[in-house]
Amino acid sequence: MKKTAKKALALWLSVPLKWWYGLKYGGRVKFGKNVIVNHRFRFVGKGRLKIGDDCILWAHKEKNEFITYGADAEIIIGHRNRLNGISVQCKKSVSIGDDCMVGSCMIMDTDFHSIYFDHRDEPEYVKTWPVNIKNRVWLAGQTAILKGVTVHDEAVVGFRAVVTKDVPAKTIVAGNPAREVSKIEPA
């Protein structure tokens, strides 16, 4: 089957799923035009998820999972992104720009609990900072992007990297914690 025929079939199969997800999640999930999604999609919480036009959320082994921890939590996915097994856990704000490729990574904007034993369950001691993934970024499989991080345009985050600090544009990072391993030079 040709690539265009496969895409047309995937778009056709996505129509009832997007309708069902819209109904199931009470309008908290908004799909843009020509979004391809399969049955491996999960949204949890009272927050909002907005997915831009022409995105592909066709997960294979791991689900594309979006969890919000409050009514004001917002996850924004830009246009023309390809997501396969992403897990986003959001208390306030997580955004992914346009034209990104995201493997089975985890993105979190909060610590979920305090590092201080006596204050573990007290919200005022829990740190939460927005996560921003800019445009044309590649997040490889099993990476972790932690609170307060910005991954700038055209950066690449290597397999199993744990990103705790901002990643400059056109940079490849890898490791735990993630460190710069190379700059991306023009082809």
LINGIMO-V366071 format. One record per residue. N is the residue number from 1. RES is the residue in three letters. SS is DSSP state (H for helix, E for strand, L for the rest). OMEGA is omega in degrees with one decimal (NA if undefined). Layout:
BEGIN
{{N & RES & SS & OMEGA} {N & RES & SS & OMEGA}}
END
This chain:
BEGIN
{{1 & MET & L & -179.8} {2 & LYS & L & -178.0} {3 & LYS & H & -179.6} {4 & THR & H & 177.9} {5 & ALA & H & 177.6} {6 & LYS & H & 179.7} {7 & LYS & H & 178.5} {8 & ALA & H & 178.1} {9 & LEU & H & 179.0} {10 & ALA & H & 176.9} {11 & LEU & H & 180.0} {12 & TRP & H & 178.9} {13 & LEU & H & -178.3} {14 & SER & H & -175.1} {15 & VAL & H & -179.9} {16 & PRO & H & 178.5} {17 & LEU & H & 178.7} {18 & LYS & H & 177.0} {19 & TRP & H & -179.6} {20 & TRP & H & 179.8} {21 & TYR & H & 176.8} {22 & GLY & H & 178.0} {23 & LEU & H & -177.3} {24 & LYS & H & -175.2} {25 & TYR & L & 171.0} {26 & GLY & L & 177.8} {27 & GLY & L & 178.6} {28 & ARG & L & 177.4} {29 & VAL & E & 179.9} {30 & LYS & E & 177.7} {31 & PHE & E & 174.2} {32 & GLY & L & -179.8} {33 & LYS & L & 174.4} {34 & ASN & L & 176.0} {35 & VAL & L & 176.8} {36 & ILE & E & -179.2} {37 & VAL & E & 176.4} {38 & ASN & L & -175.1} {39 & HIS & L & -178.5} {40 & ARG & L & -178.0} {41 & PHE & E & -179.3} {42 & ARG & E & 174.9} {43 & PHE & E & -179.0} {44 & VAL & E & 172.8} {45 & GLY & L & -176.5} {46 & LYS & L & 178.7} {47 & GLY & L & -176.4} {48 & ARG & E & 175.6} {49 & LEU & E & 177.8} {50 & LYS & E & -178.0} {51 & ILE & E & -176.9} {52 & GLY & L & -177.4} {53 & ASP & L & 170.8} {54 & ASP & L & 176.8} {55 & CYS & L & 176.1} {56 & ILE & E & 177.0} {57 & LEU & E & -177.3} {58 & TRP & L & -177.2} {59 & ALA & L & -180.0} {60 & HIS & L & -175.5} {61 & LYS & L & -178.1} {62 & GLU & L & 179.6} {63 & LYS & L & 163.3} {64 & ASN & E & -171.2} {65 & GLU & E & -178.8} {66 & PHE & E & -176.8} {67 & ILE & E & 176.7} {68 & THR & E & -177.1} {69 & TYR & L & 178.6} {70 & GLY & L & -176.5} {71 & ALA & L & -178.9} {72 & ASP & L & 177.7} {73 & ALA & L & -177.0} {74 & GLU & E & 175.3} {75 & ILE & E & -179.3} {76 & ILE & E & 177.2} {77 & ILE & E & -177.4} {78 & GLY & L & -175.3} {79 & HIS & L & 172.2} {80 & ARG & L & 177.2} {81 & ASN & L & 175.8} {82 & ARG & E & -177.2} {83 & LEU & E & -179.4} {84 & ASN & L & 176.4} {85 & GLY & L & 179.0} {86 & ILE & L & 171.0} {87 & SER & E & 178.3} {88 & VAL & E & 177.3} {89 & GLN & E & -166.5} {90 & CYS & E & 173.0} {91 & LYS & L & 179.8} {92 & LYS & L & -171.7} {93 & SER & E & 170.9} {94 & VAL & E & 178.3} {95 & SER & E & 175.4} {96 & ILE & E & -177.3} {97 & GLY & L & -177.4} {98 & ASP & L & 170.9} {99 & ASP & L & 179.5} {100 & CYS & L & 175.2} {101 & MET & E & -172.7} {102 & VAL & E & 176.7} {103 & GLY & L & -175.4} {104 & SER & L & -178.4} {105 & CYS & L & 176.8} {106 & MET & E & 177.4} {107 & ILE & E & -178.7} {108 & MET & E & 178.4} {109 & ASP & L & -177.2} {110 & THR & E & 173.9} {111 & ASP & L & -179.3} {112 & PHE & L & 178.4} {113 & HIS & L & -179.7} {114 & SER & L & 174.1} {115 & ILE & L & -179.0} {116 & TYR & L & -174.3} {117 & PHE & H & -176.7} {118 & ASP & H & -176.8} {119 & HIS & H & -174.7} {120 & ARG & L & -174.6} {121 & ASP & L & -179.2} {122 & GLU & L & -173.9} {123 & PRO & H & -177.6} {124 & GLU & H & 177.8} {125 & TYR & H & -179.0} {126 & VAL & L & -178.6} {127 & LYS & L & 177.8} {128 & THR & E & 176.9} {129 & TRP & L & -177.9} {130 & PRO & L & 173.0} {131 & VAL & E & 180.0} {132 & ASN & E & 172.8} {133 & ILE & E & -175.0} {134 & LYS & L & -172.8} {135 & ASN & L & 175.1} {136 & ARG & L & 179.8} {137 & VAL & L & 174.3} {138 & TRP & E & 174.4} {139 & LEU & E & -176.8} {140 & ALA & L & -176.3} {141 & GLY & L & 174.3} {142 & GLN & L & 173.8} {143 & THR & L & 176.1} {144 & ALA & E & 176.6} {145 & ILE & E & -173.1} {146 & LEU & L & -173.4} {147 & LYS & L & 174.2} {148 & GLY & L & -175.7} {149 & VAL & L & 167.9} {150 & THR & E & 173.9} {151 & VAL & E & -172.1} {152 & HIS & L & -173.5} {153 & ASP & L & 172.2} {154 & GLU & L & 175.6} {155 & ALA & L & 176.8} {156 & VAL & E & 176.8} {157 & VAL & E & -173.4} {158 & GLY & L & -178.9} {159 & PHE & L & 177.0} {160 & ARG & L & 176.6} {161 & ALA & L & 174.5} {162 & VAL & E & -172.6} {163 & VAL & E & -178.5} {164 & THR & L & -178.7} {165 & LYS & L & 179.8} {166 & ASP & L & 177.7} {167 & VAL & E & 180.0} {168 & PRO & L & 177.9} {169 & ALA & L & 175.7} {170 & LYS & L & 179.8} {171 & THR & E & 173.4} {172 & ILE & E & 176.1} {173 & VAL & E & 178.5} {174 & ALA & E & 174.2} {175 & GLY & L & 179.6} {176 & ASN & E & -1.8} {177 & PRO & L & -177.9} {178 & ALA & L & 177.3} {179 & ARG & E & 177.8} {180 & GLU & E & 175.8} {181 & VAL & E & -179.2} {182 & SER & E & 168.3} {183 & LYS & E & 177.3} {184 & ILE & L & -179.8} {185 & GLU & L & 176.9} {186 & PRO & L & -178.6} {187 & ALA & L & NA}}
END
